[in-house]
Amino acid sequence: MCVIAEDLEQKAEEIVAAGGKRRSDRWNTWKGKPYHLIYCEDPYGNIIELYSHSTAVMYANKDG
């Protein structure tokens, strides 16, 4: 599951506070672009992707 969040750090903290886990650091998907993600896990082991932008925006045009 992927969730688009304005504040990735805050959303990751909410997941941890609800019994989940943070699985990765925040990382940039395209160098030079403000596109970031964090992987988390819900209390049942399901992976949650936290994206700063929609996949349509992040992957539509790598050079644009």
mmCIF file of the N, C-alpha and C atoms, coordinates in Angstrom:
data_MODEL
# 
_entry.id   MODEL 
# 
loop_
_atom_site.group_PDB 
_atom_site.id 
_atom_site.type_symbol 
_atom_site.label_atom_id 
_atom_site.label_alt_id 
_atom_site.label_comp_id 
_atom_site.label_asym_id 
_atom_site.label_entity_id 
_atom_site.label_seq_id 
_atom_site.pdbx_PDB_ins_code 
_atom_site.Cartn_x 
_atom_site.Cartn_y 
_atom_site.Cartn_z 
_atom_site.occupancy 
_atom_site.B_iso_or_equiv 
_atom_site.pdbx_formal_charge 
_atom_site.auth_seq_id 
_atom_site.auth_comp_id 
_atom_site.auth_asym_id 
_atom_site.auth_atom_id 
_atom_site.pdbx_PDB_model_num 
ATOM 1   N N  . MET A 1 1  ? 0.850  -1.163 0.000   1.00 0.00 ? 1  MET A N  1 
ATOM 2   C CA . MET A 1 1  ? 0.000  0.000  0.000   1.00 0.00 ? 1  MET A CA 1 
ATOM 3   C C  . MET A 1 1  ? 0.895  1.224  0.000   1.00 0.00 ? 1  MET A C  1 
ATOM 4   N N  . CYS A 1 2  ? 0.481  2.222  -0.721  1.00 0.00 ? 2  CYS A N  1 
ATOM 5   C CA . CYS A 1 2  ? 1.223  3.480  -0.777  1.00 0.00 ? 2  CYS A CA 1 
ATOM 6   C C  . CYS A 1 2  ? 0.321  4.615  -0.312  1.00 0.00 ? 2  CYS A C  1 
ATOM 7   N N  . VAL A 1 3  ? 0.861  5.452  0.557   1.00 0.00 ? 3  VAL A N  1 
ATOM 8   C CA . VAL A 1 3  ? 0.139  6.608  1.068   1.00 0.00 ? 3  VAL A CA 1 
ATOM 9   C C  . VAL A 1 3  ? 0.929  7.851  0.673   1.00 0.00 ? 3  VAL A C  1 
ATOM 10  N N  . ILE A 1 4  ? 0.254  8.817  0.109   1.00 0.00 ? 4  ILE A N  1 
ATOM 11  C CA . ILE A 1 4  ? 0.882  10.089 -0.206  1.00 0.00 ? 4  ILE A CA 1 
ATOM 12  C C  . ILE A 1 4  ? 0.687  10.995 1.002   1.00 0.00 ? 4  ILE A C  1 
ATOM 13  N N  . ALA A 1 5  ? 1.791  11.496 1.532   1.00 0.00 ? 5  ALA A N  1 
ATOM 14  C CA . ALA A 1 5  ? 1.734  12.313 2.746   1.00 0.00 ? 5  ALA A CA 1 
ATOM 15  C C  . ALA A 1 5  ? 2.521  13.596 2.552   1.00 0.00 ? 5  ALA A C  1 
ATOM 16  N N  . GLU A 1 6  ? 1.951  14.683 2.985   1.00 0.00 ? 6  GLU A N  1 
ATOM 17  C CA . GLU A 1 6  ? 2.634  15.970 2.890   1.00 0.00 ? 6  GLU A CA 1 
ATOM 18  C C  . GLU A 1 6  ? 3.873  15.991 3.785   1.00 0.00 ? 6  GLU A C  1 
ATOM 19  N N  . ASP A 1 7  ? 3.763  15.415 4.978   1.00 0.00 ? 7  ASP A N  1 
ATOM 20  C CA . ASP A 1 7  ? 4.873  15.360 5.926   1.00 0.00 ? 7  ASP A CA 1 
ATOM 21  C C  . ASP A 1 7  ? 5.216  13.891 6.194   1.00 0.00 ? 7  ASP A C  1 
ATOM 22  N N  . LEU A 1 8  ? 6.199  13.371 5.475   1.00 0.00 ? 8  LEU A N  1 
ATOM 23  C CA . LEU A 1 8  ? 6.554  11.958 5.584   1.00 0.00 ? 8  LEU A CA 1 
ATOM 24  C C  . LEU A 1 8  ? 7.017  11.581 6.985   1.00 0.00 ? 8  LEU A C  1 
ATOM 25  N N  . GLU A 1 9  ? 7.817  12.416 7.589   1.00 0.00 ? 9  GLU A N  1 
ATOM 26  C CA . GLU A 1 9  ? 8.336  12.118 8.933   1.00 0.00 ? 9  GLU A CA 1 
ATOM 27  C C  . GLU A 1 9  ? 7.201  12.011 9.948   1.00 0.00 ? 9  GLU A C  1 
ATOM 28  N N  . GLN A 1 10 ? 6.257  12.928 9.880   1.00 0.00 ? 10 GLN A N  1 
ATOM 29  C CA . GLN A 1 10 ? 5.117  12.911 10.801  1.00 0.00 ? 10 GLN A CA 1 
ATOM 30  C C  . GLN A 1 10 ? 4.271  11.659 10.594  1.00 0.00 ? 10 GLN A C  1 
ATOM 31  N N  . LYS A 1 11 ? 4.024  11.303 9.329   1.00 0.00 ? 11 LYS A N  1 
ATOM 32  C CA . LYS A 1 11 ? 3.215  10.121 9.037   1.00 0.00 ? 11 LYS A CA 1 
ATOM 33  C C  . LYS A 1 11 ? 3.928  8.857  9.510   1.00 0.00 ? 11 LYS A C  1 
ATOM 34  N N  . ALA A 1 12 ? 5.236  8.778  9.350   1.00 0.00 ? 12 ALA A N  1 
ATOM 35  C CA . ALA A 1 12 ? 6.001  7.629  9.840   1.00 0.00 ? 12 ALA A CA 1 
ATOM 36  C C  . ALA A 1 12 ? 5.908  7.538  11.362  1.00 0.00 ? 12 ALA A C  1 
ATOM 37  N N  . GLU A 1 13 ? 5.975  8.668  12.037  1.00 0.00 ? 13 GLU A N  1 
ATOM 38  C CA . GLU A 1 13 ? 5.836  8.691  13.499  1.00 0.00 ? 13 GLU A CA 1 
ATOM 39  C C  . GLU A 1 13 ? 4.450  8.198  13.918  1.00 0.00 ? 13 GLU A C  1 
ATOM 40  N N  . GLU A 1 14 ? 3.417  8.576  13.174  1.00 0.00 ? 14 GLU A N  1 
ATOM 41  C CA . GLU A 1 14 ? 2.055  8.123  13.480  1.00 0.00 ? 14 GLU A CA 1 
ATOM 42  C C  . GLU A 1 14 ? 1.937  6.606  13.338  1.00 0.00 ? 14 GLU A C  1 
ATOM 43  N N  . ILE A 1 15 ? 2.571  6.052  12.322  1.00 0.00 ? 15 ILE A N  1 
ATOM 44  C CA . ILE A 1 15 ? 2.538  4.604  12.119  1.00 0.00 ? 15 ILE A CA 1 
ATOM 45  C C  . ILE A 1 15 ? 3.229  3.891  13.280  1.00 0.00 ? 15 ILE A C  1 
ATOM 46  N N  . VAL A 1 16 ? 4.375  4.399  13.691  1.00 0.00 ? 16 VAL A N  1 
ATOM 47  C CA . VAL A 1 16 ? 5.098  3.810  14.826  1.00 0.00 ? 16 VAL A CA 1 
ATOM 48  C C  . VAL A 1 16 ? 4.274  3.933  16.108  1.00 0.00 ? 16 VAL A C  1 
ATOM 49  N N  . ALA A 1 17 ? 3.651  5.077  16.335  1.00 0.00 ? 17 ALA A N  1 
ATOM 50  C CA . ALA A 1 17 ? 2.833  5.282  17.533  1.00 0.00 ? 17 ALA A CA 1 
ATOM 51  C C  . ALA A 1 17 ? 1.625  4.349  17.571  1.00 0.00 ? 17 ALA A C  1 
ATOM 52  N N  . ALA A 1 18 ? 1.171  3.912  16.391  1.00 0.00 ? 18 ALA A N  1 
ATOM 53  C CA . ALA A 1 18 ? 0.021  3.013  16.312  1.00 0.00 ? 18 ALA A CA 1 
ATOM 54  C C  . ALA A 1 18 ? 0.433  1.535  16.368  1.00 0.00 ? 18 ALA A C  1 
ATOM 55  N N  . GLY A 1 19 ? 1.718  1.278  16.611  1.00 0.00 ? 19 GLY A N  1 
ATOM 56  C CA . GLY A 1 19 ? 2.186  -0.099 16.747  1.00 0.00 ? 19 GLY A CA 1 
ATOM 57  C C  . GLY A 1 19 ? 2.933  -0.639 15.544  1.00 0.00 ? 19 GLY A C  1 
ATOM 58  N N  . GLY A 1 20 ? 3.136  0.188  14.534  1.00 0.00 ? 20 GLY A N  1 
ATOM 59  C CA . GLY A 1 20 ? 3.881  -0.235 13.354  1.00 0.00 ? 20 GLY A CA 1 
ATOM 60  C C  . GLY A 1 20 ? 5.371  -0.006 13.525  1.00 0.00 ? 20 GLY A C  1 
ATOM 61  N N  . LYS A 1 21 ? 6.104  -0.147 12.432  1.00 0.00 ? 21 LYS A N  1 
ATOM 62  C CA . LYS A 1 21 ? 7.555  0.031  12.446  1.00 0.00 ? 21 LYS A CA 1 
ATOM 63  C C  . LYS A 1 21 ? 7.979  0.890  11.267  1.00 0.00 ? 21 LYS A C  1 
ATOM 64  N N  . ARG A 1 22 ? 9.056  1.594  11.466  1.00 0.00 ? 22 ARG A N  1 
ATOM 65  C CA . ARG A 1 22 ? 9.697  2.303  10.361  1.00 0.00 ? 22 ARG A CA 1 
ATOM 66  C C  . ARG A 1 22 ? 10.743 1.354  9.783   1.00 0.00 ? 22 ARG A C  1 
ATOM 67  N N  . ARG A 1 23 ? 10.692 1.100  8.481   1.00 0.00 ? 23 ARG A N  1 
ATOM 68  C CA . ARG A 1 23 ? 11.578 0.118  7.855   1.00 0.00 ? 23 ARG A CA 1 
ATOM 69  C C  . ARG A 1 23 ? 12.739 0.744  7.095   1.00 0.00 ? 23 ARG A C  1 
ATOM 70  N N  . SER A 1 24 ? 12.684 2.053  6.822   1.00 0.00 ? 24 SER A N  1 
ATOM 71  C CA . SER A 1 24 ? 13.777 2.687  6.076   1.00 0.00 ? 24 SER A CA 1 
ATOM 72  C C  . SER A 1 24 ? 13.949 4.127  6.505   1.00 0.00 ? 24 SER A C  1 
ATOM 73  N N  . ASP A 1 25 ? 15.075 4.669  6.129   1.00 0.00 ? 25 ASP A N  1 
ATOM 74  C CA . ASP A 1 25 ? 15.284 6.103  6.250   1.00 0.00 ? 25 ASP A CA 1 
ATOM 75  C C  . ASP A 1 25 ? 14.507 6.785  5.129   1.00 0.00 ? 25 ASP A C  1 
ATOM 76  N N  . ARG A 1 26 ? 14.419 8.083  5.209   1.00 0.00 ? 26 ARG A N  1 
ATOM 77  C CA . ARG A 1 26 ? 13.822 8.862  4.126   1.00 0.00 ? 26 ARG A CA 1 
ATOM 78  C C  . ARG A 1 26 ? 14.839 8.911  3.002   1.00 0.00 ? 26 ARG A C  1 
ATOM 79  N N  . TRP A 1 27 ? 14.409 8.642  1.787   1.00 0.00 ? 27 TRP A N  1 
ATOM 80  C CA . TRP A 1 27 ? 15.343 8.752  0.678   1.00 0.00 ? 27 TRP A CA 1 
ATOM 81  C C  . TRP A 1 27 ? 14.699 9.377  -0.538  1.00 0.00 ? 27 TRP A C  1 
ATOM 82  N N  . ASN A 1 28 ? 15.551 9.943  -1.349  1.00 0.00 ? 28 ASN A N  1 
ATOM 83  C CA . ASN A 1 28 ? 15.143 10.669 -2.537  1.00 0.00 ? 28 ASN A CA 1 
ATOM 84  C C  . ASN A 1 28 ? 15.096 9.716  -3.717  1.00 0.00 ? 28 ASN A C  1 
ATOM 85  N N  . THR A 1 29 ? 13.994 9.713  -4.464  1.00 0.00 ? 29 THR A N  1 
ATOM 86  C CA . THR A 1 29 ? 13.850 8.789  -5.583  1.00 0.00 ? 29 THR A CA 1 
ATOM 87  C C  . THR A 1 29 ? 14.485 9.302  -6.877  1.00 0.00 ? 29 THR A C  1 
ATOM 88  N N  . TRP A 1 30 ? 14.592 10.612 -7.034  1.00 0.00 ? 30 TRP A N  1 
ATOM 89  C CA . TRP A 1 30 ? 15.250 11.204 -8.199  1.00 0.00 ? 30 TRP A CA 1 
ATOM 90  C C  . TRP A 1 30 ? 16.168 12.313 -7.722  1.00 0.00 ? 30 TRP A C  1 
ATOM 91  N N  . LYS A 1 31 ? 17.443 12.159 -7.986  1.00 0.00 ? 31 LYS A N  1 
ATOM 92  C CA . LYS A 1 31 ? 18.420 13.175 -7.592  1.00 0.00 ? 31 LYS A CA 1 
ATOM 93  C C  . LYS A 1 31 ? 18.028 14.529 -8.180  1.00 0.00 ? 31 LYS A C  1 
ATOM 94  N N  . GLY A 1 32 ? 18.024 15.539 -7.340  1.00 0.00 ? 32 GLY A N  1 
ATOM 95  C CA . GLY A 1 32 ? 17.699 16.885 -7.778  1.00 0.00 ? 32 GLY A CA 1 
ATOM 96  C C  . GLY A 1 32 ? 16.218 17.226 -7.775  1.00 0.00 ? 32 GLY A C  1 
ATOM 97  N N  . LYS A 1 33 ? 15.366 16.260 -7.456  1.00 0.00 ? 33 LYS A N  1 
ATOM 98  C CA . LYS A 1 33 ? 13.920 16.500 -7.400  1.00 0.00 ? 33 LYS A CA 1 
ATOM 99  C C  . LYS A 1 33 ? 13.450 16.330 -5.955  1.00 0.00 ? 33 LYS A C  1 
ATOM 100 N N  . PRO A 1 34 ? 12.368 16.989 -5.572  1.00 0.00 ? 34 PRO A N  1 
ATOM 101 C CA . PRO A 1 34 ? 11.891 16.898 -4.182  1.00 0.00 ? 34 PRO A CA 1 
ATOM 102 C C  . PRO A 1 34 ? 10.973 15.692 -3.960  1.00 0.00 ? 34 PRO A C  1 
ATOM 103 N N  . TYR A 1 35 ? 11.328 14.545 -4.532  1.00 0.00 ? 35 TYR A N  1 
ATOM 104 C CA . TYR A 1 35 ? 10.510 13.344 -4.437  1.00 0.00 ? 35 TYR A CA 1 
ATOM 105 C C  . TYR A 1 35 ? 11.143 12.386 -3.434  1.00 0.00 ? 35 TYR A C  1 
ATOM 106 N N  . HIS A 1 36 ? 10.441 12.140 -2.339  1.00 0.00 ? 36 HIS A N  1 
ATOM 107 C CA . HIS A 1 36 ? 10.986 11.314 -1.257  1.00 0.00 ? 36 HIS A CA 1 
ATOM 108 C C  . HIS A 1 36 ? 10.028 10.197 -0.888  1.00 0.00 ? 36 HIS A C  1 
ATOM 109 N N  . LEU A 1 37 ? 10.602 9.179  -0.228  1.00 0.00 ? 37 LEU A N  1 
ATOM 110 C CA . LEU A 1 37 ? 9.767  8.101  0.288   1.00 0.00 ? 37 LEU A CA 1 
ATOM 111 C C  . LEU A 1 37 ? 10.377 7.502  1.545   1.00 0.00 ? 37 LEU A C  1 
ATOM 112 N N  . ILE A 1 38 ? 9.524  6.869  2.324   1.00 0.00 ? 38 ILE A N  1 
ATOM 113 C CA . ILE A 1 38 ? 9.905  6.123  3.521   1.00 0.00 ? 38 ILE A CA 1 
ATOM 114 C C  . ILE A 1 38 ? 9.087  4.837  3.500   1.00 0.00 ? 38 ILE A C  1 
ATOM 115 N N  . TYR A 1 39 ? 9.739  3.722  3.825   1.00 0.00 ? 39 TYR A N  1 
ATOM 116 C CA . TYR A 1 39 ? 9.018  2.459  3.973   1.00 0.00 ? 39 TYR A CA 1 
ATOM 117 C C  . TYR A 1 39 ? 8.717  2.211  5.438   1.00 0.00 ? 39 TYR A C  1 
ATOM 118 N N  . CYS A 1 40 ? 7.488  1.802  5.711   1.00 0.00 ? 40 CYS A N  1 
ATOM 119 C CA . CYS A 1 40 ? 7.057  1.463  7.064   1.00 0.00 ? 40 CYS A CA 1 
ATOM 120 C C  . CYS A 1 40 ? 6.347  0.112  7.017   1.00 0.00 ? 40 CYS A C  1 
ATOM 121 N N  . GLU A 1 41 ? 5.949  -0.344 8.181   1.00 0.00 ? 41 GLU A N  1 
ATOM 122 C CA . GLU A 1 41 ? 5.238  -1.621 8.296   1.00 0.00 ? 41 GLU A CA 1 
ATOM 123 C C  . GLU A 1 41 ? 4.118  -1.438 9.303   1.00 0.00 ? 41 GLU A C  1 
ATOM 124 N N  . ASP A 1 42 ? 2.938  -1.924 8.972   1.00 0.00 ? 42 ASP A N  1 
ATOM 125 C CA . ASP A 1 42 ? 1.838  -1.828 9.924   1.00 0.00 ? 42 ASP A CA 1 
ATOM 126 C C  . ASP A 1 42 ? 1.985  -2.912 10.999  1.00 0.00 ? 42 ASP A C  1 
ATOM 127 N N  . PRO A 1 43 ? 1.163  -2.892 12.045  1.00 0.00 ? 43 PRO A N  1 
ATOM 128 C CA . PRO A 1 43 ? 1.310  -3.874 13.138  1.00 0.00 ? 43 PRO A CA 1 
ATOM 129 C C  . PRO A 1 43 ? 1.134  -5.330 12.688  1.00 0.00 ? 43 PRO A C  1 
ATOM 130 N N  . TYR A 1 44 ? 0.610  -5.546 11.491  1.00 0.00 ? 44 TYR A N  1 
ATOM 131 C CA . TYR A 1 44 ? 0.372  -6.903 11.000  1.00 0.00 ? 44 TYR A CA 1 
ATOM 132 C C  . TYR A 1 44 ? 1.429  -7.360 9.995   1.00 0.00 ? 44 TYR A C  1 
ATOM 133 N N  . GLY A 1 45 ? 2.449  -6.530 9.778   1.00 0.00 ? 45 GLY A N  1 
ATOM 134 C CA . GLY A 1 45 ? 3.542  -6.894 8.882   1.00 0.00 ? 45 GLY A CA 1 
ATOM 135 C C  . GLY A 1 45 ? 3.385  -6.440 7.443   1.00 0.00 ? 45 GLY A C  1 
ATOM 136 N N  . ASN A 1 46 ? 2.317  -5.716 7.141   1.00 0.00 ? 46 ASN A N  1 
ATOM 137 C CA . ASN A 1 46 ? 2.124  -5.212 5.779   1.00 0.00 ? 46 ASN A CA 1 
ATOM 138 C C  . ASN A 1 46 ? 3.009  -3.989 5.541   1.00 0.00 ? 46 ASN A C  1 
ATOM 139 N N  . ILE A 1 47 ? 3.663  -3.956 4.389   1.00 0.00 ? 47 ILE A N  1 
ATOM 140 C CA . ILE A 1 47 ? 4.534  -2.834 4.055   1.00 0.00 ? 47 ILE A CA 1 
ATOM 141 C C  . ILE A 1 47 ? 3.702  -1.651 3.574   1.00 0.00 ? 47 ILE A C  1 
ATOM 142 N N  . ILE A 1 48 ? 4.079  -0.478 4.051   1.00 0.00 ? 48 ILE A N  1 
ATOM 143 C CA . ILE A 1 48 ? 3.426  0.773  3.658   1.00 0.00 ? 48 ILE A CA 1 
ATOM 144 C C  . ILE A 1 48 ? 4.494  1.684  3.071   1.00 0.00 ? 48 ILE A C  1 
ATOM 145 N N  . GLU A 1 49 ? 4.270  2.139  1.853   1.00 0.00 ? 49 GLU A N  1 
ATOM 146 C CA . GLU A 1 49 ? 5.152  3.118  1.243   1.00 0.00 ? 49 GLU A CA 1 
ATOM 147 C C  . GLU A 1 49 ? 4.574  4.497  1.547   1.00 0.00 ? 49 GLU A C  1 
ATOM 148 N N  . LEU A 1 50 ? 5.390  5.377  2.031   1.00 0.00 ? 50 LEU A N  1 
ATOM 149 C CA . LEU A 1 50 ? 4.989  6.769  2.208   1.00 0.00 ? 50 LEU A CA 1 
ATOM 150 C C  . LEU A 1 50 ? 5.687  7.572  1.125   1.00 0.00 ? 50 LEU A C  1 
ATOM 151 N N  . TYR A 1 51 ? 4.912  8.174  0.233   1.00 0.00 ? 51 TYR A N  1 
ATOM 152 C CA . TYR A 1 51 ? 5.453  8.969  -0.867  1.00 0.00 ? 51 TYR A CA 1 
ATOM 153 C C  . TYR A 1 51 ? 5.125  10.433 -0.641  1.00 0.00 ? 51 TYR A C  1 
ATOM 154 N N  . SER A 1 52 ? 6.033  11.291 -1.059  1.00 0.00 ? 52 SER A N  1 
ATOM 155 C CA . SER A 1 52 ? 5.811  12.732 -0.952  1.00 0.00 ? 52 SER A CA 1 
ATOM 156 C C  . SER A 1 52 ? 4.923  13.254 -2.080  1.00 0.00 ? 52 SER A C  1 
ATOM 157 N N  . HIS A 1 53 ? 4.872  12.541 -3.194  1.00 0.00 ? 53 HIS A N  1 
ATOM 158 C CA . HIS A 1 53 ? 4.070  12.925 -4.357  1.00 0.00 ? 53 HIS A CA 1 
ATOM 159 C C  . HIS A 1 53 ? 3.454  11.667 -4.951  1.00 0.00 ? 53 HIS A C  1 
ATOM 160 N N  . SER A 1 54 ? 2.468  11.840 -5.807  1.00 0.00 ? 54 SER A N  1 
ATOM 161 C CA . SER A 1 54 ? 1.855  10.685 -6.455  1.00 0.00 ? 54 SER A CA 1 
ATOM 162 C C  . SER A 1 54 ? 2.857  10.005 -7.382  1.00 0.00 ? 54 SER A C  1 
ATOM 163 N N  . THR A 1 55 ? 2.633  8.730  -7.648  1.00 0.00 ? 55 THR A N  1 
ATOM 164 C CA . THR A 1 55 ? 3.511  8.022  -8.576  1.00 0.00 ? 55 THR A CA 1 
ATOM 165 C C  . THR A 1 55 ? 3.404  8.626  -9.975  1.00 0.00 ? 55 THR A C  1 
ATOM 166 N N  . ALA A 1 56 ? 2.247  9.151  -10.330 1.00 0.00 ? 56 ALA A N  1 
ATOM 167 C CA . ALA A 1 56 ? 2.084  9.797  -11.630 1.00 0.00 ? 56 ALA A CA 1 
ATOM 168 C C  . ALA A 1 56 ? 3.046  10.977 -11.780 1.00 0.00 ? 56 ALA A C  1 
ATOM 169 N N  . VAL A 1 57 ? 3.232  11.718 -10.714 1.00 0.00 ? 57 VAL A N  1 
ATOM 170 C CA . VAL A 1 57 ? 4.154  12.856 -10.729 1.00 0.00 ? 57 VAL A CA 1 
ATOM 171 C C  . VAL A 1 57 ? 5.598  12.368 -10.644 1.00 0.00 ? 57 VAL A C  1 
ATOM 172 N N  . MET A 1 58 ? 5.861  11.452 -9.718  1.00 0.00 ? 58 MET A N  1 
ATOM 173 C CA . MET A 1 58 ? 7.235  11.026 -9.455  1.00 0.00 ? 58 MET A CA 1 
ATOM 174 C C  . MET A 1 58 ? 7.866  10.274 -10.606 1.00 0.00 ? 58 MET A C  1 
ATOM 175 N N  . TYR A 1 59 ? 7.083  9.495  -11.345 1.00 0.00 ? 59 TYR A N  1 
ATOM 176 C CA . TYR A 1 59 ? 7.659  8.639  -12.370 1.00 0.00 ? 59 TYR A CA 1 
ATOM 177 C C  . TYR A 1 59 ? 7.231  8.973  -13.793 1.00 0.00 ? 59 TYR A C  1 
ATOM 178 N N  . ALA A 1 60 ? 6.447  10.022 -13.973 1.00 0.00 ? 60 ALA A N  1 
ATOM 179 C CA . ALA A 1 60 ? 5.944  10.366 -15.302 1.00 0.00 ? 60 ALA A CA 1 
ATOM 180 C C  . ALA A 1 60 ? 7.043  10.806 -16.236 1.00 0.00 ? 60 ALA A C  1 
ATOM 181 N N  . ASN A 1 61 ? 7.946  11.638 -15.760 1.00 0.00 ? 61 ASN A N  1 
ATOM 182 C CA . ASN A 1 61 ? 8.995  12.186 -16.624 1.00 0.00 ? 61 ASN A CA 1 
ATOM 183 C C  . ASN A 1 61 ? 10.243 12.397 -15.787 1.00 0.00 ? 61 ASN A C  1 
ATOM 184 N N  . LYS A 1 62 ? 11.133 11.465 -15.854 1.00 0.00 ? 62 LYS A N  1 
ATOM 185 C CA . LYS A 1 62 ? 12.356 11.519 -15.038 1.00 0.00 ? 62 LYS A CA 1 
ATOM 186 C C  . LYS A 1 62 ? 13.137 12.817 -15.275 1.00 0.00 ? 62 LYS A C  1 
ATOM 187 N N  . ASP A 1 63 ? 13.147 13.315 -16.474 1.00 0.00 ? 63 ASP A N  1 
ATOM 188 C CA . ASP A 1 63 ? 13.927 14.505 -16.795 1.00 0.00 ? 63 ASP A CA 1 
ATOM 189 C C  . ASP A 1 63 ? 13.147 15.795 -16.595 1.00 0.00 ? 63 ASP A C  1 
ATOM 190 N N  . GLY A 1 64 ? 11.844 15.702 -16.369 1.00 0.00 ? 64 GLY A N  1 
ATOM 191 C CA . GLY A 1 64 ? 11.018 16.903 -16.318 1.00 0.00 ? 64 GLY A CA 1 
ATOM 192 C C  . GLY A 1 64 ? 10.701 17.344 -15.004 1.00 0.00 ? 64 GLY A C  1 
# 
